[in-house]
């Protein structure tokens, strides 16, 4: 299936380039000042609603706020469904109805509403305040992914206001717990309310977009496959003792030794059809040593010295291999006692072709310490001795009704850039629809500098211009896939 991307995408890019010689200079039509004001207000409102998986957070608060906007705009109540298994984790599903009897299955836009926790003490601004300064919007979720939540809410409201009637229903799902938690909204909707989200295909703006290098657009990326997200619990236990009688075998020392081994370990270099296609496209855009190194890793056999140089760039490194990193630590029971227990959470993003259980066993072999246990932590935080054997999602075939407008509209904004499949280095809710047999395509039309990825991090921010361009793209793209 991956090879279809290599065959079809170049043809689509070429034909789009020819048809956009005039349009590319002007870009897409931009939203009116009133439409932009509404879209900015929606973005601000969403950023300032805490939707973390914490006692202070509530996805329902965000979903309900957007529900009220749709109802006030005149959407029928039956087309604005607030559903979910938990009072704080309600999902919003909005349907823009086709004119008459739709002859095609709907298109689903899938967006998660939750965000990762952010502490005020870590940030230079309040993470739950929408701050505009120096050409950026700051706030938790500005990159991941309230930019697309807000843009698509604004798009659906605008289409409804303009009286747009598609040939097929357009659905927007704003969901809970993609970032973690017991009530993943995408999985729950597929299982419990398939009728609300059943679609011909899914567009998931949680991945894909435009890569910038000092303001120059390099490539547009569409998610074709993704790594598997897995958490592991590493536990060291010891008999402990009095703090005045230190020993080198206490639990924290043992755990630290294991984490040092992990920090010094690099998983083997790998490529697959999707990453090879991506780097083939990128090689034509890069210059100097970077371009030479990319060509060298595409050779057979690949140049591992070139791969090592490229791996200094985190976004390249994560495309080359499985990655695992310690993200949480806990240990000890008293200030004056040797620790009897120490524990770490290891977060892994597993390269397609490998299972969580395979990586769990590799970690145990790397640590090689019978005093340590390596267990799997499920998405709902259940800890088990073994991990699942499942492997990554199979890339869907690229269908013209998605890729023709996607490439054409992307090149209207960023003339001439290649559009290529990419492996999502994190993970997304696409997997739940892919497992249900619904093709998923990850694309946001959000442009970010490749060295300014602040998702999940301190002072998350989005270039103001990137919001407006993604908004213009989603408006035109929604009409293109919906038809008239």
Secondary structure, DSSP 8 states (H G I E B T S, - for coil): -HHHHHHHHHHHHHHHHHHTTTHHHH-S----HHHHHHHHHHHHHHHTS--SSSTT--HHHHHHHHHHHHHHTT--GGGEEEE-SSTT--EEEEEE--SSS-SS--EEEEEE-------GGGSSS-TTS-EEETTEEESTTTTTTHHHHHHHHHHHHHHHHTT---SS-EEEEEES-SSSSS--HHHHHHHH-HHHH--SEEEETTS-EEEEETTEEEEEEEEEEE-EEEEEEEEEE---EETTS--TTSHHHHHHHHHHHHHT--------HHHHHHHHHHHTT--HHHHHHHHHHTSSS--HHHHHHHTTSHHHHHHHS-EEEEEEEEE-S-TTEE-SEEEEEEEEEE-TT--HHHHHHHHHHHH--TTEEEEEE-TT--EESS-------------HHHHHHHHHHHHHHSTT-EEEEEEESS--THHHHHHTT-EEEE----EEETT---TTSTT-EEEHHHHHHHHHHHHHHHHHHH--
